[in-house]
């Protein structure tokens, strides 16, 4: 059974201006599977609401942030590292 420390947050964003930004989780490395496929361009996700926000190429909005596309479906975040407990 997984420990609370081994479970990524329900919602996470990579933008430091977002209220869902979590530096410790991002430093540890969070991977995301969306509809069973590994995604590497996730800007934000929410497991309980079932969506991911993916960056759309190199296009930026007027504030200089990546343009994103919101897709709905099953989201499975996981930590890329294994906990180093001895």
C-alpha positions in Angstrom: 0.0 0.0 0.0 1.4 3.4 -0.9 2.3 5.9 1.7 1.0 9.5 1.6 4.6 10.7 1.0 4.8 8.4 -2.0 1.6 9.8 -3.7 1.9 12.9 -5.9 -0.5 15.7 -5.1 -4.1 15.5 -6.5 -3.4 18.7 -8.5 -0.1 20.0 -9.6 1.1 22.9 -11.9 4.6 23.6 -13.1 4.0 27.4 -13.2 5.4 29.0 -10.0 2.6 31.6 -10.1 -0.1 28.9 -9.8 -1.6 28.1 -6.4 -1.1 24.5 -7.2 2.7 24.8 -7.7 4.7 22.4 -5.4 8.4 22.8 -5.7 9.3 19.8 -3.5 7.1 17.4 -5.7 8.5 18.8 -8.9 12.1 18.5 -7.6 11.4 14.9 -6.9 10.1 14.3 -10.4 6.5 13.6 -11.2 5.5 11.6 -14.2 2.0 11.6 -15.7 0.2 8.9 -17.6 -3.0 10.2 -19.3 -5.3 7.6 -20.7 -2.5 5.1 -20.2 0.0 7.0 -22.3 3.1 8.7 -20.8 3.0 12.5 -21.3 6.0 14.7 -21.1 4.4 18.1 -21.9 2.0 18.4 -18.9 1.7 21.9 -17.6 -0.9 21.1 -15.0 -3.1 18.1 -14.0 -6.0 17.3 -11.6 -6.7 13.7 -10.7 -10.0 14.2 -8.9 -11.5 16.3 -11.8 -9.9 14.0 -14.4 -8.0 16.4 -16.7 -4.6 17.5 -17.9 -3.4 20.7 -19.4 -0.7 20.1 -22.1 1.5 22.7 -23.7 0.7 23.3 -27.4 4.1 23.4 -29.0 6.2 26.5 -28.5 3.3 29.0 -28.8 3.1 31.5 -26.0 0.1 33.6 -24.8 0.3 37.4 -24.4 1.7 37.0 -20.9 4.6 34.8 -22.1 3.2 31.6 -20.7 2.9 28.4 -22.9 -0.5 28.0 -24.7 -2.2 24.9 -23.4 -4.9 22.5 -24.3 -7.1 21.0 -21.6 -8.0 17.3 -22.1 -10.3 15.2 -20.0 -9.7 11.6 -19.1 -8.1 9.3 -16.5 -4.9 10.9 -15.0 -2.2 8.7 -13.2 0.6 10.8 -11.7 3.6 9.0 -10.1 6.9 9.9 -8.6 9.8 9.0 -11.0 12.2 8.2 -8.2 11.7 5.4 -5.7 11.8 6.5 -2.1 15.2 6.1 -0.6 14.4 4.5 2.7 16.8 2.1 4.1 
